[in-house]
């Protein structure tokens, strides 16, 4: 290769510049697309946060209205106001999602429980659990659904809810209490063997729950005496 040919050979930097010049439209378009996507993402996140904040404020407003009438909630004079509030909460909960939806169903459940409408309270707690995903709110809602079912005399439904709540036992502080409740309800059904199994499971799985272990042991002794 002659000196003249070497001089004519383009350098790497020249090749890069040339490539940019030839493909500048693609590069510029690609840059614009990326910028638009980033702006869209930021706007989407901002809108989502704004909507979530608005949704939470809506539920908090419902809660404030509930607190204003809570102590008179069973008074005939408050009947229409309570019905209106429940209708609004139920309609909102039915179209909400995530945390605001869970809160709305929980609020509806609390109102139904205060009025001793146990079936409606149970249903609302179950709806809250279904919207709760895998959060700590799920076992709380299921536990309360079980309590409402128990108050309403639906023992099998209560046991089912307590049992489902135990799926989240790793982070549910009331897990041992739920397990004991299963044993207690099986006792009420005169199902002694299943009750004993529930109490023994409590002792095995929750060795640190002294109070519930003591109660379980006392029931095991009582039931074993009945069987002797």
N, C-alpha and C positions, 0 to 999 in steps of 0.2 A: 504494500500500500504506500503510495507516494505522500509527501508532505501536504500536497494540495488536497488529496482525498481525505487525509486526516482532518484538515481544517474544515472540510465540508461536512464531516460527520457531526450530527447534532448531539449536544450534550444531554444528560439525563434531565437537567432542569428545563432545557428547551423542549424536550419531549413532553414533560409534564404540563408546561405552559400551553403547548400546542394541543394536548389532549383536553385541557380545560376549555380552551377556546372552541374546539370542535364540539364539545359536549356541554357547553355552558347552559344551554336551555334545559337539558335534563337535570344538571346539577342544581340550577336555580329552582326549577320546578320541585325537585326532591326536597330542597331546603324549605321551600314554601309549605309543602305538604307536612313536613315534620313540625314546622312552627304552628301551622293550623291545628294539627293533632294535639300539640302541647297546650295550645290555647283552649281547644275544645275540652281537653281533659281537665284543665284547671277550672274552666267554667262549669263543667259537669259536677266536679267535686264541690264547688262553691254553691251551686244550685241545690245539690243533695244535702249539704250541711244546712243550708237555709230552710229547706223543706222539713228536715228532721227537727230543727229548732222550733219551727212553726208548729209541727205536730206535737211536740212535747208541751209547748205552751197551751195548745188546745186541750190536752189531757189535764194539765195543771189547772186550767180554768174549770173543767168539769169537777176536779177534786175540790177546788175552793167552794163551788156551789154545793157539793155534797157535805162538806164540813159545816156549812151554814145551817143545814137542816138535819144533820145527823142525829142530834139528840131528840128531835121531834119527828123522826122519820116515820113512826107508826101512828102519828096523830092524824085523825080524819081530815083536819084542815090542811094538811100537807100532801094529801093523796095525789092531787092533780100535779103539784110541783114535782113530786118524786117521779110520777109516771112520765112527765115531760123530760126530766133529766135522764131517766133510764132509756127512754126512746132515743134520745140524742146520742147517748154514749154507745148504745147498741148499734145504731146506724153507723157511727164513726168507726167503732171497733171492727165492723164487718168489712170495711174498705181499707183500713189501716194495715200496716205491716211492721215487723220489727218491734223494737222496744215500745214505741207509742201504742201499737196495737195490743201488746201484752198488758201494758198499764191500763188501757181502757177496759179490757176484759176483766182484769183484776178488780178494777173499781166497780164495774157492774156486779161482779160476784160478791163484793163486800156489801153493796146495797141490798142485794137479794138476801144475803145471810142476815143482815140487820133486821130484815122484815120476815125472817124465818121462812123464806121461800126456798127450801133446801134443794129442790130439783133444779130450779133456775140457777141457783148459786153453784151447784155441782157442774152444770153445763158450761157456765161462764169460766169456771176455773179450768176445766178441760180445754176450752178454746184458748185460754191464755197459755196453757202448757204446749199446745200444738204450734203456737206462734213463737214460742220461746227458743226454738233451735236447740242448741246444746249448752245454754247458759244456766247459771245457778237458779234462775227463775222457774225453770221447768219442774224440778222436784218440789219446790215450794208450792207451786200451783197444784201439782198432783196430790200433795199431802192435804192441802185445803179442800180439794175436790173429794178426797176420802172422808174428811171430817164432815163435809156437807152431806155426803151420801149416808154416812153413819147416822147423822142427825135425822135424816129423812127416812131411816129404817131400811135402807138398801144395803144390807151387809155384804153381799157378794160384790157389789160395785165398789164399796169401800175397800175391801180386801184387794181388789184388782188395782185400784189407784195407789194404795200403799205399796203394793208389790212393784208397780211400775216406777214409783219414786225411788225405790231401792236400786234401780239400775244406775242411779247417779250417786250411790252411797259414798263414793270416793271424795265428793266435795259437798255432801249434804249433811249439815250438822244434826238434823233430826232423824237420821237413818235408824239409829237404835230404837228411837221412840216408835217409828213406823213399824219396825220388826216386832216390837212388843205388842203393838196394836193388832197386828195380824194374829198373834197368839191369843190375845184377849178375845178377839171376835170369833176365832175358831172355838174357843171355850164356850162362848154364848151359843154357838151352833151345836154344842155337845159333841164336837169332833175332837175328842181328847188327844188322840194320837197325833193329829196334825198340829194341835196347839202345843204339845210337848216338843214336837220337832221345831216349831217356830221359836220357842224359848231357848232351846239348845243351840239353835243357829245364832241367836243373839249373843249368847255367852261365848261362842266360838269366834264369831267375826268381830265383835266389839269388846275386846277384853278391857279397854280403858273406860268403858261406860259403867262406872260402879253402881250408880243408882238403878239403872235399868237391869243390870246383871243381878243385883240383889232382888229386885222385883221378880225377875224371871226365875231365879232360884226358888223364891217363895212359892211361885205358882207350880213349879215342877214338883216340889215337895207335897203341896196340897193335892195335885192331880195324881201323883204316885200313890198317895195315901188312899185316894178314892178307888184306885185300881187294885189295891192289895187285899 
